[in-house]
Amino acid sequence: MTVRLFFALALLICSNTLRGQDQPFLYILGVVQDAGYPQAGCYQPHCLPGWEDANLRRGATSLAVVDPAGGRKYLFEATPQLPEQLYALEQIAPDSCFRLDGIFLSHAHIGHYAGLMFLGREAMAASNIPVYTMSRMRQFLQTNGPWSQLVTLNNISLKLMQNFQTVPLGNIMVTPLLAPHRDEFSETVGFLILGPSHSALFIPDIDKWQLWDRDILNEIRNVDYALIDATFFDGDELPGRDMSEIPHPFVVQSMALFDELPASEKNKIWFIHMNHSNPLLNPDSTAHRQVISQGYHVAREGVSLPL
């Protein structure tokens, strides 16, 4: 194939990609807690369907933002399922047309950054992919192997974020928002993602809404979509575990807090980051039906939301 023909084919493919769409959009790549579904070592009845049917498996929570007009795409979180999630993203925004121009990390728990390992010399051998972090997260990556090797070999290029300071990305603007969480190795942030027409709030991990220095009700009112922490449906999911050691807003608590919102505001909410024990992963469960009947959404892979 001649070089001219190769580029002609590439231009044809890109022109057909997304049918000429120029509106940025958010694309859900993963919906569960850090360890995925089914979780390693879980052989209880609720995990067995996932082991027996690969179609039921779910990856750790991750979002992509695709900007067709700019020919760029961005990841929010680098999960242990990064290879599968990049492949899913390739189907709608191929590398030949959309450059991966940044990865935003919320914090240093395994489901949110461990996928960076696939950017290294043993795998993709990536070149200077921008990775946006807060200051403690940046220091963690710079001073701990194997992550530090990604920096020294220029597989990634660390970009420092500041709380509530907007990162401009052409048609997209991203603002990190500090959130209270178990910050053993880094601080934790959520993200406000603004497109030309719509906005999204992404808070995959937080201890409790009441501990946040922001009002979650106002934050929901100010955006078009809110993808928020739904790690546990209630406090009875992990018998024998001290739930105070892994604090999250239970879905039942969040729904009680959001009950005062009108239907139009509840419709913005997408529960995401579900633990393997969370019955929301089963669309036939009573819990799932309860959430849907009250006007909320349960996040699932493949959902696209215009920005």
ZABAMI-457376 format. One record per residue: z, y, x of N, C-alpha, C in turn. Coordinates in pm, whole numbers, plus 50000, padded with zeros to 5 digits. Example, Ala and Ser with C-alpha at 12.3 -4.5 7.8 and 13.67 -1.06 7.14 Angstrom:
ZABAMI-457376
507804943151319507804955051230507804967051320/507084977551285507144989451367507875000351290/
END
This chain:
ZABAMI-457376
500004988050085500005000050000500005012450088/499125021850064499085034150142500275042950107/500615051850200501715061050176501445069650053/500175074050039499825082649925500025075249793/499605062449789499775054649666501235052149637/502015049649743503445047349725504095059349658/503825071349710504445083249652503905086249513/502645082949488502095084949354502825076049254/503085063649294503835054549206505265059249187/505875064249294507245069249283507325080949187/506325090049196506315101449104506115096948960/505285086648940505065081648804506335075548749/507035067748831508295061648787509305072448752/509425082448838510395093148812510045101148688/508765103248666508365111048548508675103548420/508665089948428508965082048310510455079248293/511215081148401512645078648394513295088048293/514105082448206514835090048104513895097848013/512595093448009511605099247917511545114447926/511605119648047511495133948066512745141848031/513845134948006515075141847971515515150948084/515965163048052516455171948156517905175848133/518525170548030519905173747998520845164548077/521795169948152522765161248220523555152948119/524025141548165524835133148076525845125248157/526875121348086527935112948142527665098548099/527875089148189527565075048162528765066648203/529295058648112530485050748139530085037748209/530665035648329530345023848411531445013348409/532685017248383533805007948381534915013348294/535735004348237536685008948135538095003548151/538344994848250539664988648255540484993648374/541714988948377542654992548483542154987248617/542744991848724542274989748861541824975548893/542544965548842542294951648881541184945048801/540564952248707539464946548631539944936948523/538984931848449539264921548348538254910248363/538744897648371540154893748375540764896848512/542064898448514542744902248637543024890048723/542974891848854543284881048947544644874948914/544674861848906545924854748881546324853948736/545534859748646545844859048503545064847648440/545784837348397545154825848331545754823648194/546304834348140546854833948005545714834247904/546024830947777544954830247676544094842747666/544694854647685543884866847668542914868847784/543164862347899542254863648012541194852648016/541444841447952540544830047961539124833147915/538934840647805537534843547766536744850247877/537394858947955536704865748063536324856448177/537174846548205536834836948309535714827748264/535694824748135534724814948084533384821148049/533344834248027532104840947987531944853748068/531024853648163530834865348250530474877848172/529894876248053529514887947973530724895547921/531884889247922533094895647872533884902747982/533464901148106534184907448216533954922448218/534964929748262534894944248263535334949448399/534674960148444534994966148573536004977348558/536624980748672537584991748674536925004848631/537755013648581537255026048520536445034548617/535255037848573534355046348652533375053248560/533055065548594532045073248523530945077548620/529775079448567528705085948643528295098448565/527875108448639527225120148580525825120848639/524835121248552523435121548594522835134948556/522205141248653521555154248632520055152548652/519305149648546517855147348561517105159148620/517465171348578516755183048626516925184848776/518125181548826518375183048969518055170749051/517765159548982517475147249054518675141949130/519865143749072521095139549139521985131749043/522855123749103523845116449025525165116349103/526265115349029527585115949088528445104949030/529355099749111530305089749065531695095749057/532425091648955533845094848946534595081748957/535205079749073535915067849120534955058249192/535495052049295534775041749370535575028849355/535195020549263536005009149223535654996649303/536484986249295536134973549359534864967349302/534424971749185533174967049127532014976449156/532114984049264531064993749296529664987549302/529454975749362528084970349364527484968449226/528264962449135527764960248999527554973448926/528444983048949528334995748879527165004048932/526925003349061525735010149115524455003849060/524464990649042523284984048986523064988548842/524144989548763524014994348625523485008548624/523945016748718523465030548725522005031148769/521615021848857520225021248903519255019148787/519695012048683518815009148571518445021648492/519315031548494519035043748416518725055748505/519175055348630518945066548722518685060948860/517475055448885517185048549010517275057649132/517655051449244517785058949368516495065949408/515355060449369514085066549405513895080149339/514655082649233514515095349159515785103749160/516935097149177518215104149168519045101149291/519335111349369520135109549489521615109049452/522325099149508523775098849492524345110049577/524785120649511525105133049582526595136149582/527405126149547528835128449554529635118049481/530835115349534531795106549470533115114149461/533665115049341534925121949318536035111449301/537105112949380538215103549376539435109949313/540075102649223541255108149157542525105649235/542655093749300543875090849375543745077649449/544795074149525544735062849616545395050349558/545015046449438545335033149385544045024949387/544165011949406543025003849450541785005049364/541945006249234540785006549147540005019449152/540515029249225539915042449223539235046349355/539535038949463538905042549591538445030549672/538915018349640538645006749726537155003849740/536345008149642534905006049649534235013549762/534945023049824534365029949940533975020050050/534645008350054534344998750160532874994650160/532234995050044530834990850036529875001250095/530395012950130529555023050193529465021350343/530275012250398530385010850542529295002550605/529425000550737528384994050816528184979550777/529234973050720529084959150678528274957550550/528064968650481527354968050353526214978250350/526374989350279525274998750259524925006950383/525885008550474525695017550588525185031150541/525895036650446525505049350386525565060550490/524905071450458524855082950549525365095550480/526565099750521527125112750482527155114850331/527535104850256527715106950112528935115750091/528795126950022529955135549998531005128449914/532235128549961533355122749888534385133749867/534605137349742535465148549707536885143549682/537845149349756539235145049747540165157149751/541395154749709542455164549733542975162549875/543915171049919544295171350061544995158650106/545945153350029546645141250072545695129250072/544805128849976543825117949970542905118750091/542515130550130541665132150247542385127350372/543645131250386544415126850503544575111650505/544795105750387544925091250377543665084350428/542515089250389541255083050432540985085450580/541365096950631541105100350771541985092550868/543175088550824544165083250919544495068550897/543835061950804544095047850780542795039850783/542795029050863541655020050861541735010950741/540575006250694539225008050750538545020950705/539235028850623538605040650563538245050850668/539085052050771538815061950876537485059150946/537085046450952535805043251015534635048850935/534775049450804533725055550722533515070050760/534615076650799534535090650838533925091950977/534425083951072533955085351210532505081051227/532055071651144530655067251151529745075251058/530295085450995529535094250907528895086850790/529555076150745529125069950620529455079150502/530575086150515530975095550410531295109050475/531195119350396531535132850440532585138250343/533805139850390534905143750302534815158550265/534975161250136534925174750082536265177750014/536915188150057538245191250008538195198549874/538985193749780539135200449651540515206949644/540615217249561541875223949534542155223249384/543425222149350543785221449209543225233149130/542525229949025541965239748930540955249148994/540355245049106539255252649165537965245049143/537005251549081535775245049037534855241949154/534285229949148533255225849244531905227049174/531035236349216529735237949151528735227649203/528035221249111527035211049146525745213749069/525185225349088523975228849016524255230648867/523725221548785523935222348640525315217648596/526085212248689527385206448658528475214048732/529625215248669530805220748736531965211048715/532685208248824533785198748820535055205648867/536115204248789537395210548823538485199948826/539165197948941540265188448947541535194248884/542295185548818543535189648752544645180148797/545625185248871546725176848914547455170748795/547815157948810548515150848703549675143048762/550805142248693551935134548745551655119548738/551835112848850551585098448855552315092848978/552255079848999552895073749115552085077349240/552555087149314551775092849423552245087749558/552235074549576552715068849701551875073349820/550575073749806549685076549919548875089349903/548775094349783548005106549760548475113049632/548075125449612548255131649482547285125249382/547465128549254546595123149148545995134749070/544705133649043544055143848961543245137248850/543045144748745542005141948648540895152248672/539895152048586538755160948608538295167248477/537955179948485537235186948380535785187848425/534875182348346533465181748382532675190148283/532035200448333531295209748247529805208548272/529045206548165527595206848173527075219348104/525765220848094525195232648029525575233947882/525795222647815526015222947670527325216547624/527875207247703529065200147662530035198547778/531265194847745532305193447847533115180847821/533695175547930534485163247920535745164548003/536825158947950538085157648022538255142948057/538535140148184538685126448232540045125148298/540975118448229542325116348281542615101348275/542195093748376542385079248370543825074748396/544595082748471545965078948507546885090848495/547965088848419549015099048410550295091848367/551435096948409552685090148373552985091548224/553205103648178553395106448035552855120448008/552295122247889551725135347856552775146347864/554015143147828555065153347825555435158247965/555075150548068555395154448204554315163148268/553195164348203552085172348255552385187048235/551945195448329552165209848314551105216348226/550265208048165549255212948073549495206447937/549035212847832549195207747696547975199347661/548155186247649547025177447625546315180747494/547055185547395546415189047269545445200747288/545875210847363544975222047391543785217747476/544035208747572542945203947657541895196847574/542325188847477541385181947389540605191847305/541285202047254540605212047171539535219547249/539715220547380538815228747461537625221247519/537495208247487536375200447540535655193347426/534525187147460533765179347362534125164547366/534605159647483535025145747497536285145347582/537185136247547538395134147626538525119247653/538295115247777538415101347819539765099947889/540715093447820542105094547863542775080947878/543865081147951544635069547991545075061247870/544615048647870545035039147765545435025947831/546125026847945546445014948022547125004347936/548155008347863548894999047777548845003647633/548664994147542548694997647400550115000847356/551064992647398552474995147367553324989247479/554644989447460555554985247566555854970447569/555164962547487555474948247479554434939347547/553524945247623552394937647677552734929247799/553724933347877554014926548003555454921548003/555724910447935557074904947935557574902248076/558794906448102559384904248234559114915348333/558244924848300557974936048389558734948348342/559274955848438559944968448409558884979148390/558634982948265557554992348237557825006248293/559085009248326559375022248385558805023348526/558495011848590557905011948723556405014848719/555795013348602554365015848587554155024648464/554705036848468554645045348349553235050148317/552895049048192551655054248136551955057947991/551185066947932551355069547789550805057847709/551665050647637551175039847553550215045647449/549225037847413548255042647314548955046347184/549945038547144550655041747019551375055147032/551885058347152552525071347173551495082547168/550345080347230549295090547229548825093247087/548615082647010548155084646872549195092046789/550475089446813551525096746742551485111546779/551255114346908551165128246953549925135146898/548825127746887547565133546842547445133746690/548425128646621548305127046475548085140446405/548555151146465548395164346401546975169846415/546175163646500544815168446520543935165046400/543005173946366542055170646259541095159746305/540395153946210539485142946240538445146746345/537985159246341536955163646435537465163446579/538755165746600539335165446734539615150946778/540095142746685540335128646719539025121846760/537935126146701536635120246730536185122746874/536815132246941536485135047081537105124947177/538105117647131538955109947221538405095847242/538275092347370537845078947412538955073047497/539595062547446540635055847524539985047147631/540475048747756539865042147871540955037747968/540595029948070541525025148173542525015248112/542025005148046542864995347975543264983748066/544544980448065545034968948140544484956048081/544454945448162543944932548113544694927447992/545944932247977546784927947865546554936047737/545784946847748545634956047635544734950047527/545244948547405544434942647298543224950947259/543134963347306541954971447275540694965547338/540854956947439539684950547500539034940547406/539764936447305539224926947206538844934447080/537554936147054537144943946935537564937846803/537974925346803538434918846681539944919646662/540644926346754542094927046746542544937246642/543744935346593544344944846500544474958546564/544864958846692545034971546762543714979246770/542634972246803541324978746811540934984546676/541104976646571540744981546438541604993546398/542874993346439543765004546407543295017446473/542945016546601542485028446674541205033946613/540255025346583538985029746526539195035646387/540055029446307540285034146170540925047946167/541635051546275542265064646280541355075246342/540115071446371539125081446412538915082846560/539515074046641539345074646785538255064946830/537905065746959536945056547020537635048147127/537155036247147537545028047261536355027647356/536565032047479535465033247574534865019547605/533585019347630532885006947668531745010647763/531425001147850530345003447944529025006247873/528225014947931526905017747878526845029247781/527995035147748528005046747658527535059047735/526645066647674526115078847733526525090747647/527035101247711527495113247639526805125447700/526075133047621525335144647678526265155447728/525885161547837526605172847893525765185547886/
END
